[in-house]
């Protein structure tokens, strides 16, 4: 089987939920990106805005200053680079610096002009399911419709695909993401993972980002109900990486690339018999 792409996370932020502040200078971020490539990353996803629940947004200039120098250096190294942004201004400058993927967690809802920016380029567009910014997204986690969260996410992603097509982005450059953790409770995330085939039936590649997210912390909670800390969710993340590979997803977004790469190599060898 063809292995999914491993998208290594490079958060050039002080406040990301998993590793905020560890790589928040260009030099540290570049060093981390190079390490992820050595560990087996196929794509580096460079982000300058935390989207953890409750996060506040940086100003546009600050986000640009965080990500563009990092993208320029890593792209010049030959890396395949994705920019993780909801803003058209950031996407435009990131593409000019060498990014070839725009990973928009808002699916064009936060800034519709981002669709025009992508359409005017040759970039791949990752369109994620999203309902609102981090300061209010968990208030929007209601899916009381026939078919529940899977049907709602499918239909809302179809609306965003229509918007991307209308802007001029061809189908072959569109990737969908169910948006685990974004306006979703833990039970919603598990239901979406179990229903990935419904989303795959839309005919677009899928990117899934489950790495270290809070629904894993809840799953692994201690006897007193305290969620497992972020840094202790990697084994569960790796298990999901294998399961997602077996579902034939296009890409998996991970923090620990080495663990994910080792797991996929093991799976490939298993399947060879």
HELIX and SHEET records of a PDB file:
HELIX    1   1 UNK A   26  UNK A   39  1                                  14    
HELIX    2   2 UNK A   60  UNK A   76  1                                  17    
HELIX    3   3 UNK A   88  UNK A   97  1                                  10    
HELIX    4   4 UNK A  113  UNK A  119  1                                   7    
HELIX    5   5 UNK A  137  UNK A  140  5                                   4    
HELIX    6   6 UNK A  148  UNK A  167  1                                  20    
HELIX    7   7 UNK A  171  UNK A  173  5                                   3    
HELIX    8   8 UNK A  186  UNK A  194  1                                   9    
HELIX    9   9 UNK A  196  UNK A  200  1                                   5    
HELIX   10  10 UNK A  214  UNK A  219  1                                   6    
HELIX   11  11 UNK A  230  UNK A  232  5                                   3    
HELIX   12  12 UNK A  234  UNK A  246  1                                  13    
HELIX   13  13 UNK A  257  UNK A  272  1                                  16    
SHEET    1   A 9 UNK A   5  UNK A  11  0                                        
SHEET    2   A 9 UNK A  43  UNK A  47  1                                        
SHEET    3   A 9 UNK A  81  UNK A  84  1                                        
SHEET    4   A 9 UNK A 101  UNK A 104  1                                        
SHEET    5   A 9 UNK A 124  UNK A 128  1                                        
SHEET    6   A 9 UNK A 174  UNK A 177  1                                        
SHEET    7   A 9 UNK A 205  UNK A 208  1                                        
SHEET    8   A 9 UNK A 251  UNK A 254  1                                        
SHEET    9   A 9 UNK A   5  UNK A  11  1                                        
END                                                                             
